[in-house]
Amino acid sequence: MYRKQWNKFRAKKINFLAAGFVALLLFTALFGPRLAPYSARHQVPGSVLTSPSSAHWFGTDSLGRDLFSRVIHGTRITVIMGVSATFIAAFLGLVQGLIAGYYGRMWDTVIMRFTDILLSIPGILLAITIIAVLGPGLNNVVIAIGIGSMPQFTRVVRGSVLAVKEEDYVTGARALGQNDFLIIVRHVLPNIMGPVIVLATLRVAAAVLNAAALSFVGLGAQPPTPEWGAMLNEARRYMRQAWWYTVFPGGALALTVLSINILGDSLRDILDPRTYY
């Protein structure tokens, strides 16, 4: 089984490129700030808006800060925000989906109507509303995006639980006297994690993009934090005279979202039960 899934993954060379870039992204998030040539806030006198060179690979920004160093430092912020927001969404969605799908009846009605209300509001608008209540900042952005992404996990988990709880091994466990908690943990949860993992991978990319969008409009990271969306906001007024100011942060953001989406699509193919045989 695993050999077939591996062969399916390596059949597309772009999967290796995406996985390699995601691995590089994680490495940069962990160790990049130690290897960056400059501090994210270090200003070089007389080097305002200088083009890329051997001294500054990505050029400098409007305050003379090394753009390469700021992009590297921003990688850690981007990864943490994307993963944290997705973890919040997945955890809350798992709990709600398990309760709604396994117990049904009133629990299902209440949880799914609440989910429908959240789904009726565009995700970015819901995040902006939550931030308006909590206030701007990285932590509040993570919470807002996590809550905004929760309904998708709730629906996927509920649908998977409805199918799994009717299987013979769940019926057998119930006949043997196992309580609901053990049945959910031992039999239901392990058999619904495939779709959840795939959705989580795709939602990380969406969380990264939404976090950058919120920072771009001033609701997320605040200057001088080196976050990619905030950097693009600073760079938009210099687009004509300093092309590198927007190209490198924007390129890093685009490649990150693209790579994670490609990796998520490949995981969807690999974890699809219909491809096991």
N, C-alpha and C positions, 0 to 999 in steps of 0.2 A: 504494500500500500504506500509506504513512505517513498519507495523508489519511484513509483508512478507520479507522486506529487512533486518530487524533486525534478523529474524529467519535464513535467509541465511547467515548473518555474523557470528552468533554464532554457526552455524552448524559445523564450523571448529575451533577447539580449538587453532590451531596455529595462527588464526587471533587475538585472545586475547593476546597471547604471543607477537606477533609483535606490536600490539597497546600499550601494556604495556611497551615494551622496548622503543618505540618511545616517549611515555609520559615521561619515565625516562630520556631519552636523552634530551628532552626539559627542564625538571626540572633541570637537571645538567647544561645545557647551561645557564639557568637563574640564578641559585643560587649556583651551584657547586663551582665556584671559591671562594665564601665566606666560604664554608665549608671545602675546601681542607686543609689538615694539614700543608702544607708548601707552600711558594710562588713557582711559576713555575721556578724561576731562583735562588732559594736558594740552595747553595751548602753546604753539610754537610762534614766537614773535616774528613778524614779517612774512608769515606763510599763510596768509588768508586767501582762500579759494585758489590754491595752486593746483595745477593739473597733475595727474599721476606721474610719478618719477621713481627713481631707485630709492629715494629717501622716504617717499610716501606713495606706496603702491596704488592706493585708491584716491590719491590727492588729499586735499584738506577741505574743511568746511568753512563756514563764514566766520568762525572764531579762531581759525588756525589750528583746529584739532585734527589729528590723523584719522582719516575716514576708515582706513583698513582696521585700525585698532577698535574704533567704535562699532564697526560691523561685527567684529569678532566678539566683543563684549555683549553686543545685542543678541548674539546667538543664544547665549545662556538664558537671557530673559525670555526670548521667544519660545524656547523649548520648555522652560518651566511653566510659562503661562499656558501653552497649548496642552501639555500633559496634565497639569493640575485641573484645568477647566474640564477636560475630558474625563478625568477621574471622578470629579464631583458629579458630572452628568451621568456617568455609567453607574456609580454607586446608588444614587437616588433613583435612577431608572430601573436598576435591577430590583431594588426593594419594592418599588411600586408595581413593576411588572409581575414579579413573583406572587405578590399578594393578590393582585387582580386576576391573574391567570389561574392560580391554584385554588383559591377560595371562591372566586366568582361572586354571583349574587350582588348584595349590596356593596361589597368592597369593589367589585368590578365596575359597577355603575358609577360610584362616587369618583374613583380614581380616573376612569376613562373620560368622564365628563370634564374633570379638572384638566386632564391632558388635552382634550379637544379645545378648551378655552385657551390654553397656552399655544397650541398649534395654530389657532386663528390669528395670532399676533405675529408679524414677521420677527424673526429671531433677533436681528440687529435693533429693531425698535423696542423689543422687550428688554434687551440688554441696556439700551439707553435709558429706559424708564427705571430700571433697577439702579443704575448708576446715579440717576437724578435723585433717588431717595438716599442711597448710601454715600454718594459723593465720589468724585474722581479719584483715581489711584489704581495701581496695578492689582492689589488684592481685591478690590471691588470689581474690577474688570473680570478677573478670574471667576468670582462668584456669579456675576451677571451672565457670563457666557455659559458657565456650567448649568445654571438654571434654564437658560434659553435652549440648551441642547438636550435637556432631560427628556422631553416628550418623545423624541425619536427612540431613545433607549427603552422607554416604557412600552411603547407599541411593539417593538421588535421582541422584547422579552416576553410580554404577554402572549403574543402569537405563538412563540416557540413553546411556552409552558403549556398552552392549551393542547398542543399536539403531543408533547412528551408525557403529560400526566395520564394519558389514556393508554400508554404502552403497557405491555404485560409485566415488565419488571417493576413498574411502579405499583400496579395492582397487586402483584405478589408481595412486595414489601409491605403494603398496607394490610394484606391478609395475615402476614406474619406478626402484626401488632406494632410495627414501627410507628413512632409518632410523626406528625407532619414535619417537624423541624429536621429530623434525620432523613426523611424521604426527600425533602427539598435539597438538603446539603449533599447527600450521597448519590441521589439518582437523578433529580431534576436539574440542578445547577450545572453539573459537569456536562450534561448533554445539550445545553443551550448556549454554551460559551462560544461556539464557533461563530455564529452570526454576531454576537456581542463584540468579539475581538475585531471582526471585520469592520463593524460600524464604528468602533472606537478608533481604529486607524484612520478612517475617513473623517471622523469628527475632529481629530487632532489637527488635520489640515484646515478644516473650517474654523476651528478655534484660533489657530494662528492668524488666519486672514481677518477674522472679526476683531481680534485683539489689536492688530495693526490698524484696522479701520477706526476703531474707537480712539486709539492714541493719535491717529492722524487728525481727528476732529477735536482733540484736546481733552478727551474724557478718560484717557488711560494714563500712560506714562507721562510724567511732567519733566520739562527740561531741568537739569542737563542729562537725564537718564538716557543712555544710548539704546533706545528701542527703535526698531526699524520703522514703524509707522510714524513715530514722533520725528525721526530723522527725515522722513519724506515730507512731513509738514514743514520742517525748517527749510528744506531744499526747494520747495515749489516756487519761491520767489526768485530763485537764482537759476532756473532751468535754462535760460538762454545763454547765460555767461559761464555756467559751470555744469556741463552735461554730466560729469562724473558724480556730482552731488546726489542726483536722483537715480542714476543708472545702477550703482553698486548696491545701495540698500534695497532698491526695488527689485534688482536682479536676484539678490539673496532671498527675498521674500517669495518671488515667483518660483524659483527653483525649489525652494523648500516645500511649498504647497504642491507643486507638480510632482515631486519625487514621492511625497507621502501618499498622494492620491494613486499614483501608479503602483506603489507597494501595497496599498489597500486593495486595489483591483486584483493584484496577483494573489493576495491572501484569500480573497473571496473565491477565486477559482480553486485554490488548493484546499480550502476547508469546506467546499461544497460536497455534501455527502454523496451526491450523484456521480462524482468522479472517483469514488473509492474503488470501484470495480470495473 
